[in-house]
Amino acid sequence: MFVIKFQSLDHVEKRTFRNHIIGSFFNGIFIGILSLQDIIAKKTLLATDLEIAILTMIWPVSNFFSIYWGEILAGRDKSKFLYMAGIIGRLSLIFSFLINSPEALMLFLFLAYSSNSIIMPAQNSIFQVNYRPGIMGRLYGYSLSLYSIGLILSSIFAGRILDINGFYFRYLFIFAGICGFLFPVFLAGVKQKYYLEKRIKKLFTPRIIIEPLTNSLRLLKEEKDFRTFELFFFIYGTAFMVVLPAIPRLLVTRLKLSYTFIAFLKVILAQIGMLTLSPFLGKIHDRMNPPKFTSISFFLLVFYSGFLALSSVLPLNISVWMVTLAYLFFAIAMTGVNLSWNLSSIFFAKEKDASAFQAVHVSLTGLRGLMAPLLGYLVLKYFGPVTVFSIASLLFFTASVGMWYLEKRCFKCLDN
């Protein structure tokens, strides 16, 4: 059935899908290795809880620059910017042999993750015009599946290597940087059919500093449904990041798990859901109103943080099972969240350039990244991990209810 569907694609859709699905495999390898960053910092580089909190801020904070790149990319060929993101951002990891402290690790991760602020808006802008709406979610789901295969294979390999010697992470990061570089390179090989927005004539002028902020605020003001969607996605994201400082303490300090088992929990188990469910959920995403789809995904995350809370107080042998159950729910929920996170901006953009919407979406990740991990650290320090996970459950539930409310209002989005 997939072959028939592939044969029905036009030339541009086939090239876009081929390049994206191959690039997604290499991107999975990149993310699979880097997903152990907090555990490497805790087990190998002996980072403190505060350093872990700062480390978890790097990925979201680096995304803040998306509002600037979204403005720059509008109406332009994306290839040279994607090459720049790959070389300056991800390929910088080839110098990972210089990492000998948590601070050095943070610097290299900031460079690597900053590339996302270019890659994500560019990717969505390309998808918006190169894919027909009715097939976009399914094709993206297949790419997510191959991404998951790369992620699973790399995390298994990384876990085994790190259990031999934790400092071998330097060699793993070099390999990750090369693979991560290939993802924007494959995207750069895809040309857009046309551009929805006029491009800025002059780049890097003084107004480029102010205008993306004012344009983003104007977009949120004018697009009521998108603003509401972002509000509740912000609440979900805050919950997601609040728990991050507490997880290394739970997995490393309390449960004393090996790199291999942590890789199984954080990466392999989580990605099995993405691998097996992405095409199916992508098809549902194409047919369902995105707020409703997202609401269900957020609700499942209540169980993720709830089981983590239980694993913080129950006997160790039971806690291991509770953590495993938590990450099973995480696997199912985040498959849906990933689809929503990457594609919903296209739904709200309608006939406008989706790169501007996705830039706002990604940049708000940076905004909550400035506060949520530090909030998690403070709650962890003064009240303990159970309180951290309980607060996250409450926020996940609030975000789910909010998206359900938006869904009731968004039927008109489908008709307009």
N, C-alpha and C positions, 0 to 999 in steps of 0.2 A: 504493500500500500504506500509505503514511503517512496519507493521508486517511482510509482505513478505520479505522486504528488511532485516529486522533483522534476520529472519530465514535463510537468505542466507549467513550470516556472519559465519566465522569459529569460533572455540572455543576461540582462542586468541582475535579475534576482539570483540566477545561478552563480554568477561571479561573486556577488555580494555574500551569498550563503557559503560558497566554497572557501573564500578567504577568511570569513569570520569563524567558521567552524574549525579550520586548521589553526588559526591564531588563538582560538579559545583553548585549544589543547595546551599550547605553550603557556598561555596565561594561567591555566590551572596549575602547571608545574611551578610557576613563579609564586603564586599565592599559596600553594600547598607547603612550600618550604618556609615562606615568611609567616605562615599562620602559627608557627611555633615560637615566634619572636619573644612573647612574654615569658614563656617557659624557659627559653634560652637565657633570658635576662635574669630570671630567678635562680635557676639551677646552676648555670655555668658562670655567669658574670656577677652573681650574688647581689642582685639589685634589691633595694628596699621597697616597701609598699608604695612609698611616694614616687620613687623612680618608675615603678610599674605603672602607676597612675599617669605619669607624664608620658611614658612610652605609648600607652593606649590612646593618648590624645593626638599622636602624630598623624595617623591616617585621617581622621575626620578634619583636623585643623588644616592639613595640607589641601583638602578639598575646597576650602573657602575661596581659593583663587579661580574657581570655575566661573564665577560671575564675570570676571575679566576676560577669561578665555572664551566664554560663550559669546561675548560681545565682539571679540576679535575674529572669531571663527565664522560669524554670521555672513553668509554670502560669499565665502572664500573657499578655494580649494584646500582641503584639509591635509593633504599629503605631507607638505613640508613641516607642518606643525606636529604631525604624528611622528615623523622622523626625529624631530627635536625632542619630543617627549621620551622617545625610546632611548636616545643617546645620552641626554643630560640626566634624565631620571633613572630609568631602569638599568642601563648599562653601567652606571656609576658603581654598581655592586661588584664589579670586577676588582675593585680596590678594597674588598672586605677583609683582606689579610691585615689591614691596619686597625681593625676593631679589637680593642683590648679592654673596654670599659662600657658600662651602660650608656654613658654620654656619647661615645663614638657610635654605638649601635643606633642611638636616636638620630644622629646626624645622617647616617646612610639611609635609614628608613624614611626620613623626611624627604630626601632627594628621590628615592624610589617611588614613594606614594604621591609626590607632587605631580607626577606624570598623569595621574588619574583625572586631574582637573582639566586636562586637554583631551584625553582619550574619551571620557564619557560623553561630554557634549558633542564631540565630533562623531562618535559612533551613532548616537541617537539621530543626529541630523541626517546622516547617511541612510539609516534604516527608514526614516520617515518618508523619503522620496523614492527609495529603491525597492521597498517592499509594499505589496498591497496590504491594506489593514487586516483583511480576513485571514492572512496566513502568517503575519509577523510574529505573533506569540508562539505559534507552533515551531516555526523555523528557529526562533531564538531559544526555544526549549531544547531542540536538538543540539544546538551549540552549547547550551548549558550542560547537557549530558556529557559531551566530549570534554568540556572544561572540567567536569567532575572526575572523569577518568584520569586526566593529567594530574589533578589535585590529589587523588587517592594514591596513585602510584608514587608520586614524589614524596608524599607524607610518610608512606610506609618505608621508603628508602631512607628518608631523613631521620625518622625515628630510630631505625636500626643503627645508622651511622653515629648518631648522637649518643646512643647507649654505649657505644665503644669508646668514644671520646667526645665530650661536650664541645670542645674547642674546634672540632671538625666543622662546626657551623660555618666557618669562614669559607671553606671550599664549597659547601652547599650554597651559600649566598652568591658566590661567583657564578655557579651554574644557573642559579635562579635568575640572576641579572641577564644572562645571555638569552634564556628562554623568555623572560619578560620583555626583552627588547623586540623579539620576533612578533609579538602580538600587534603593536602599533604599526610595524612594518607591513604585515599582511593587510591591516585596515587601510594603510596608505595606498595599497594597490587597488582599492575600490574607488571608482569615480561616481560622484552624485549625478543623477539624471539632470537635475536643475536645482537652483537655489531659491528659497522662499523669501529671503530677506536681502535688502541691499547691504552691501558691505561698507565698512568704514573706509574712507579714502586714505586717511593717514593713521598709521599705528603709533602707539607709544607717545601720544601727545598728552599735555596736562589734563585734558578733559577725559582721557581714557581712565583716569583714576576715579573721577567723580561720577561719570555717566553710568557705568555699570551698576553702581549702588542705587542711583536715582531710578534707572530703568527697572531694576529688580523690585524696588519698592512700588513703582508704578504698576508693574505686572501683577504683583500681589494685591494691589488695591483694585485694579480693574477686573481681575479674574477671581470672582468670589468663590467659586467651587474649588479652584486650584488652591486658593489661600486656605480654605478650610481643610483640604486634603493635606497640605503641608503642615498645618497646625497639629493634626493628629499623628502625622508621620514624625513630627518633631518629638511628640510625647513618646511614641514608640522608640525612637532613636535614643532618647534620654534614658529610657529603661535599659535598652541594649548596652549602652556605654557605662551605666552606673555599676553594673555587675562586673565589668572587666577587671578592676583592681582586686576584686575578691577571689576571682577564679584561680590565679596562681597560688594564693595562700591555701585554698581548699585542696587543689590537686597535688601541689608539691609539698607544702608544709604539713597539712593534716593527713592526707591520704598517702603521701609519699609514693606516688605513682611513677613508673618509668616513662622515658620519652616515648617508647613504642606504644604503651597503653594510652598515654595522653594524646598521641597522634591518632590513635584509633578513635578516641572519644571526640576530640575537637575537629578532626578532619574526615577520617574515613567513614565513621558512622553518620556524621552530618551530611557527607557528600553522597552516600548511598541513596538517600532520599532524593537528592537533586538529580542523580544519575537515572534513577528509575522513574521518578515522578515528573521530571521537567517537561517531556513531550506531552504527557497527559494534562498536566496543569496548564501548560502553554495553550492547549486547545480550549480549556475552560476559560482561561484569561481572555481569549479572543471572543468568547461568547457572553461573558459575564461583565457586568458593570465593574470597573476596577475598584471603587471603594468597597463594594460588597466582598469581592475577592480578597482584598487586603484586610478587611475586618476579620474574616475567618482565620487568616494567617496569624494576625496579631493575637487572637484569642488562644490559639494553640501555644503561644509563647508563655502564657500564664502558667501552664503546666511545667514548662522548661525551668523557669525561675523558682516555681514552687517545689519541685523535686530537688533543686540545688539547695534550697533552704533546709529541706529534710536531711539531706546528706551532710549538712553542717553540724547536726546534733545527734543523729542516730549512731549506733555502734559501727565501727569501721567496716566490718564485713557487709553489713546492710547498706552502708553509705555508698560503697562502690556500685552496688546495684541501682541505688537511687540516682547516682550521677549518670550511669549508663541510660537509665530511663529518661532522664532529663534531656540528654543529647539525642535520644530517639525522637522526642517531641520537637526538639530544635531542628532536626533534619527535615521533618515534614513541614514545619512552619516556615523555615527560611527558604525552602524551595519556592514557596509562594511569594514570600517577601522579596526575594531576588528578582522574580519576574516583575512584580509590581514596581520595585525600586528602579528598574531599568527601562520599563516600557510605559508607565502610567503618564509620564510627561507628554508623550505623543498623543494620548487620549485627550488630555486637557488642551493641548496646543491646537487641535483641529487643523485648520488651514494655515496656521502660523508656523514659523520655524521652531521646531521642538528643541533646538539647541539652547535657546534662551530659557525655556522652561526647565530643561534638565540642568542648566547651569545654576539656576536658583535652587533647584532641588538638591544638587550636590553641595552647593555652598552652605546651605542651612545645616548640612552635616558638620561642616567646620564650626559653625556657630555653637551647636550643642556640644561639639567636641571640646570647646573651651571650658565648659562648666561641668558636664556630666561625670567624666572620670574623676575630677577633683572632688565632686560631691560624693561619689562612691568611696573615694579614699577617706574622706572625713567621717562618713557614716561607719565605714569599716573600722577606723581607728577608735572611735568613741562608743560605738554601739555593737560592733561585731558583724560577721557575715550574714547571720540570719536576718537581721534588719535590712541589710543591703538587698538581699534577694526578695524579701517581702515587699519592699518599696517598689522594686522592679515589677513584681506581679501586679501590684495596684496600677502602675503606669501602663503596663501592657493591656490590662482590662479596660482602662479608660480610653486608650487609643482605639481598641476594638469597638467599643460602644460608639465612639465618635465617628468612626468610619461607617458604621451601620446607619447612623443618623444621616451622614452625607449621602449614602446610597439612596435613601428615600427621596432626597432632593435632586439627585443626579440623573433621574430618568430623562429629564428634559435635555440633558447633555447629549443623549443619544439621538434626539430628534432634531437638534439645532445644527 
